Amino acid sequence: DRSDGSKKIEFADIGCGFGGLLISLSTLFPETLMIGMELRDKVTEYVRERILGLRVANPGQYQNVSVVRTNSMKYIPNYFEKGQLSKMFFLFPDPHFKEKNHRRRVISPHLLDEYAYVLKVGGIIYTITDVEELGEWMKSCLQNHLMFEPLSETELDADPVVKLLSTATEEGQKVARNGGQTFQAVYRRIKPASQENS
């Protein structure tokens, strides 16, 4: 509702599901604009209704959060400019188990190039899954990318967002209820050494 054109979206929750993380982040970072990107029509509509309901019940709150139905794997560069985002979230993405479908995974070497473009230096990618093989895959893609480095244990402990990864989403709560294990990889966007002097 605010027409402050100078503010831009800083957080993107890719495949936001039912919006649990966005809702938690909205009150944790009330001055930060954030968007959920979801492919499924009905789920997007549900999140939209959920946000509107929260705005009515809590006047002045949840104005910083929104949702859009889109295929972020195809269109992410259409939504954000270079270095716009400070946080990107990939929570419990579709594992696409079959090898021929690995190209559809939302974390891949090719897509990390696009995410590195829209993330500012120092921006953070958060990933979590309950599928060990996918966890290893995402970690390995990030580890092998020149523009990302892992956060240290101390940084992870100090980041209030890390605690939300396994508790804020419906998927994460289900895994916790079933006593499942989760695998997370949290990486910072860096300037590659080759560009240090440029």
N, C-alpha and C positions, 0 to 999 in steps of 0.2 A: 504493500500500500504506500510505502514511503517513496517519494519520487526523487530520492537523492541519487542522481545519475552517476555520481562519482564512485559509488560502491559497486564492486563486482563480486560475483560468486567466487568463493575461495575453496569450498569443500565440495567434492563430488563423490557420491556413493553410487558405485557402478553395480547395477543389478540390485537395487535397494530393497527388493522384496516388499514386505509389509510395512517398512518404514521405521522399524524399531530403533535402529541406530540413529537415523536422522532426528527422531523425536528426542532422544537422549542428548544428542549433540546440540540441538537447538537451544536448550536451556543452559548447557555447559558453556556455550560460546554465543551469548545472546546478540553480540554485535557483528557476528560473522554470517554472511549469506552462504547458503548451502543448497544443493540440489540432489535429488535422488533420480537416477536414470534407470528405468525399468522397461523391459520389452513386452511384458504381458499386459494386455489391455485392462482386464478386470482388476488386476493387482494394482496397476497405476491408479485406477479410479478409486479403489479402496483407500490408498494412501492419500489421495487428494481429499477425499471425504474426511479421513481421519484428521488431517491437518486443519481443515475448515472447522471441524467439531472442536478441536483443541483451542483454536483461536476464539471461538464463541465462548467457550467455558472459561478461558483465561485471557481476558481482554489485555491487549498490548503484548502478549507473548506469542511465540511461534510465527511471527511475521517474517522471520529470516529464513524460512525453510519452504521448499517447493518440490514438485515432482514433475517429470516429463516422461512421456512414453516414447522411447527411441531405441534404436540399436546402436549402443555406444561403441561397439566394436567397429562399426562402419563409419559413424558420424562424429566421433569425439572432436576432431579438429574443427568441425562446423560450430561447436558450442563455445569453445574457449580459445583465447588468444595465447600467444607464446608466454610462458611463465606466469599465467594467471592464477593457477591453483596452488594452494599450500598443503592440501591433504587430499588423497584419493583412497577410496576404500573398496576392497574386493573381498566381501565376506561370504564364505560358503558358496563359491561359484560352482556351476555345473562341472562335474569332473570329466565329462566326455571320455569315458574309459577306453573306447576302441582307439587303437593307434591312428587309424585313418581320420578320426575326429579330433585328434590333438590340435589340429590347425584351428579348431573352433574354440579352444580354450581362451579365456579372457586375459590370461597372462601368457605372453609368448614373446620371443625376441623381437619380432616385427612390431607388435603392439606396444612393447616397452619403449620403442623409439618415439611413438606418438605420445605416450604418457610423459616421457622425459621432456617433450616439446611443450606440453601444456602446464607442466609442473615447474614452479620457480626453483632456482638453486636453493637447497635447504628444505624444499618441500618433501613430504613423506608419503610413501605408499604403504598401506596396511593391508596384509592378506591373512586370511585364516581359513582353514578347512578341517573337516574331520576325516578326510581321505588321505592317508599317509602318502600314497604315490603322487597325488596331486600336490600335496604340501612340498614334497621333495622337488617336484617339477617347477613350482613357482619360485621356490628358494633358489634353485639352480639357474633359472632364467635371470633372476635379479642379480645373483652372485656374478654371473658371467657378463653382465652388461656394464659397459664402461662408465655409464652415468649414474650408477647406484652403488651405495655402500650400506652395510647393515648398521642399525643402531646398536650401541653397546648395551650391556645388561643394565648399567646405571641409568642410561637414557630411557630404556624401556620401562624401568621401575618408576621413573619420575613422570612419565607421560600418562595423564589421566585417561587418554583415549584408549590406550592399550587394554585397560581393564574392561572397557565396554565391548571389545571385539568378541568375547565369548559370552557376554551376558545380555547385551542390548537387543540382539535379534532373536526372532522366533526360532530360527534354525539353531542358533547357539544354545538357547534355553532347552531345546529338544535334545541336543547332544549331551548337555549337562545332566538332564533328567535321566537319560539312558546310561549315564556313567561313561560316555564316550571320550575319546582322546581328541585333542585338537592340535593342529600344527600351524604355527604362524610364522610369517616372515615380514619384518618391518624394515623398510629400506629408505634411505635418504637420497634425494636427487643431488648429485654433485657435479662440479665442472670437471670433465675428464682432464687428466694430466696434460694431454696434448694441447688443451686450450688454456691452460693456466696463465700463459704469458700474453694471450690475445686480448 
